[in-house]
Amino acid sequence: MENTESIKKALGQKACELIKDHMVVGLGSGSTANCFINSLIEKKLDIVAVSSSDQSLQLAKKGGIKTLPLNEVAKIDITVDGADEIDPKNRMIKGGGGCHLQEKILASSSNEVVILADHTKLSDKLGREKLPVEVVYYGAVFTEKTLRKKGYKGEFRKSEDGTLFFTDNANLIYDIEFSSGIDDPENTHLDLLQVPGVIETGFFFNIASKILIGLSDNQIESR
């Protein structure tokens, strides 16, 4: 089996070349974003970071990177994040780690967004991965009923111990399965947002300034 860890590390190092002293840098979430954060730590730049998850925040702090809450910075020069699935139109599904709401806020607030993904994340049609939908805990049982009535079959995410998974915002994640892929991601996104209790979906459209794809030979392709 191919080792994607070396590809992710190469992606993190490549993205780190875009970071300069005195930048405000947005930190994404997940294993590929962690490789970028580790590269930042090694480079010892004079930057301020804002994070999309508590996990990324703690990793950056442990490595000596100065961090601030998002509400305390005036701008974000660049955000670097990963993706779970990317189609030929650069539409993405994110949220495998349950942080897509914060990731979307961070990305939409940034001057530039760089997405890192190894080649296994590329697909001809979105829907190979489950679509995470963040749902308010209050009335979640009824939100699920409404989603199922609309044909969105899935289940609430569980933690490793079998209990309900809660996001950093104390919400739930409803993971939707699409057996035949997603024919119209944009309208599916809008339809889901009409359901009371749904806060955000894991769809990301027109958000990436640049996408770096790590290939099997550790070469990097830019979109």
Helices and strands as residue ranges (DSSP letters): H 4-16, E 24-27, H 31-43, E 48-51, H 54-62, E 66-67, G 70-72, E 78-82, E 85-86, E 92-93, H 100-108, E 113-118, G 119-121, E 131-135, H 140-149, E 154-156, E 172-176, H 185-193, E 198-201, E 203-204, E 210-214, E 220-222
